[in-house]
Amino acid sequence: LTTCSEANGLKFLFPICKEKLKKVRNPKAIAAYIGWVLTSIQEFGAGATDVQVVIAYAKEWLGHMHKDVRANATNILVEIYKQTGKVLVDKMIEGLKSSQVAEIRKQFEKIPESELGKIDATRAVKGQKVSKEVKMDDIVPRVDISGQVHDGILSKLGDKKWQLRKEAMEEIESIVKGANCRIKGKDGGAFSALKLRLSDKNKNLI
């Protein structure tokens, strides 16, 4: 599989293997495959994969009855967290059981802040160089939110009623989170308007 990965790339190979895995019933074989996925992410770097697809795979495997499958799935999420930092955490834990979220966060906390964003890749697809860093713009592209920040939101930010100002701030927060907190320079005037709220007299908004 590793030889195939070097020849064709993980983005090509992972979905094919995932489909074939549906026919596998032996838990140890499933755990071994997921272990290979983990090793591949470590050796090629998360940027060599479709990270958000792999996250979806891992979350699915977290529901498996066999502990080794669940453990390897957790380790995949931890490795992605180590290489990409906090930007994908919400995506990783979204929809999981509270017990699963608690365990994953526990594992995340074991990684020092200084280690986040670092990779130790040793392999590459034929014709490419070994990755020295994860290019986050490839994994989580920046989003132009200017079209979502409409005049209604900006108007509410300056409204006399603090409840409406708060509502507008929550709307902007939701927009930014929807972009995985990675936005382009054009924000539709959102942050200029938010700066004014830093001196808001209502403590509920600061």
N, C-alpha and C positions, 0 to 999 in steps of 0.2 A: 504493500500500500504506500509506503514511504517513497519508493521508486516511482510509482505512478503519480504521487503528489508532486515530486520534483519535475516530472515531465509535463503534467497537465494542470497542476495548481489545485489547491484545496477548495476553491470556490466551485470548481467543476466536480471534484471527487466527493466532497461531503454529501451533497444531495443524493447522489447515486447510491452511496453506501447506506445513507439513512433510509432510503426506500427499500433496499434489500434487507435491512435490519428488521423490517416489519414481519418477515417470514421466520425470523430466528426466535426460538422458544427457550433455549438454554440461557439462564440468567448469567452464568459465568462468561459465556460467549458475548452476551450483550455488554457486560461490564468491561470485558477486554477491548471491545470495539470503542467504547466510550473512553477508555483509558488511552487508546491510540489517538482519539480526537484531542484529548488533553495534551498528549506529548507533541502532537503536530502543531498545536497552538504555541507551545513553548519553543519548539524548534524553528518554526517558520515565522512566528510572530502573529499576533492577532490581526494585523493588517492584511495578512495573506488570506484571510477568510472573510465571508460575509458575516460580520460579528453579530448583527441583530438576528440573523437566521440561526446562528449557533446558540445564541441566548435562548431562543424559542425552543430549540432542541433540548437544551439542558433543563429548562423548566418542565418540559414534558417528561424527561427521564427522572426528575425528582419525585414523580408520582409512582415510580416502579416499586414493586413489593420487595425486591432484593436490595439489601443494604449496600452492597458493593456498587451497584448501579447508581444508587442515590449519592453515595460518597463521591464517585467519579464525576457525577453531574455537578455536584457542589463545587468540586475542585476546578471544573471548567469555568464556572462563574467567578471563582476566586482569582483564577489566572487572568481572566479578562479584566477584572477589576484592577489587578496589579498593573497590567499594561496600559489601561486606558484611564485609570483614575475614577473619580466619582460621577462623571457625566452620564454613565449608563446605569447607575444604581437603581433609579426608579423603574427603569425598564426591566431590570433583572428581578425585582421583587414584586412587581405589579401582578396581582391576581393570585399570589401564593398564599398558603395558609400561614397564620401568624407564627406557628411553631417553625415553619420552614424559613420564614423571614428572620426570626430570631437566631436560628442556627447560622444562616448565611451572613448576617451582620456580625455575628461572633467571630466567624472566620475572617471577615474583612478586617476587623479590628486588630487581628494578629499581624497585619502587614504595616510596617512603619510608613509614615507619611513620606519619608525620604525615598522610599522604594517605588512609590506610585509613578506610573508613566515610564518605567524602565522595562526593557526587554533584553533577553539574552539569546536572540535567534542565532542558529548555527547552520540553517539550511535555507535554500531559496529555489524558486521555480527556475528551470533551465533558461538561461539568457538574462536572468535578473540578478541583482546584487542582494546579499544578505541584509535584511533590515536592521538598522541601528536604532530606529525610533518608530513609534506608531504615528502615522499621519492622521490625526483626528478628523481633519476635513474630509478625508476619504471614507472614514467610518461613520461619522455623524456630521454630515454637511451642514454648514451654517444656513440659517433660514432668514429670508427677508420677511419681517413681521409688519412692515409698514402698511400693507394692505389690510391687516387685521385691526390696527389701532385707528379706529374711525373717529370722526368728530364727536360722536355721542360719548365715547369714553373720555376724550380730552375735556369735553364740556363738564362731565360729572366730576372730573378731578378738581375743577375750580368752583364747584357748586357750594352754596352756603351751608347746605345740609351735610354734616359729617358722614351720615350713613351713605349718602350717594358718593362721596369722595372715597369712602372705604370700599364700596362696591366696585368703583372704577379701578382701584388699586388691585383688588382681587382678580378682576378681569385681565389686567395686564400680567399679573403673576401667572395666571392660567395660560396665557398666550406664550409667555417665555418658557414655562415648563413644557408646553406642547412642542417647543422647538428644542427640547433637551438642553435648555439654557445656553444654546449656541446660536447666536443671532448675527446677522450681517449688520453693517454700519447703519443702514437705514432703519430707523425704529418708529417712524411715523410721528415723531415728536414726543414719544412716551416718556423718555428719560429726562428730557428737559422739563416736562410737566411734573414728573415725580420729584425732581430736585426741590421744587417749590414746597412740596409737602414735608420736606425735612424740617421745616420750621413751622409746621402746622401746630396750632394752639391746642388741638384736641389730642390728648395722649393716646387715644385708641388708634391713631393713625401713624404713630412714630415707632 
